[in-house]
Amino acid sequence: MAEPLSDWKDREFAPSELPPDGELTYPAPAGTLPPTLPGMAPEHQLEADASGPSRLNAAAETIGGAVGSAVGSMRRLPENMKSKLRVVGGRSAATTSQIAEQAGDKLGELKETVGERLGEWTETAGTTGTEWREIARDRIAQWSAISKKEILHARRQAAYYTDEYPIRTILAFGAFAFVIGCALRIWRANSD
């Protein structure tokens, strides 16, 4: 089992474990790794990549470059804005008032056109609604008249058959009741 590294600060190092004075420099030259740290096992040390700086250094360089370019572009922002803006000058008060008057005229025309169209649409919707209401009222009146006639005719026929054929009427109602009863009995037996 490996030794814990928690007490390496309190440990006394032998001169052979310390790197020579000239070897520790900051920042380290590209492509080199710092010498082995005192008190740390060699298997825990970073190994040099054959491709140059480690991936961590490459990622740090990429992030640093992106942040640097963002800061630079933010510093140049006021200069860029000044170059893109142009001063509109030389217009007299008369030209400005003419433009305002033309805009007001166009707005007035647009307002009138919208008002006219809205009036036409409202009128069309009103007449269409009135026409549909009248058609519905006529059809309901026709259906109610027809249904009243049919109901009156059915009553007269029922009265005629019960007066002329009383036994047949009673037998017909009995047969109808028997069929309904059988159907209900079958349905009830199948539903249980």
Buried (B, 14 or more C-beta within 10 A) or exposed (E): EEEEEEEEEEEEEEEEEEEEEEEEEEEBEEEEEEEBBEEEEEEEEEEEEEEEBBEEBEEEEEEEEEEEEEEEEEEEEEEEEEEEEEEEEEEEEEEEEEEEEEEEEEEEEEEEEEEEEEEEEEEEEEEEEEEEEEEEEEEEEEEEEEEEEEEEEEEEEEEEEEEEEEEEBEEEEEEEEEEEEEEEEEEEEEEE
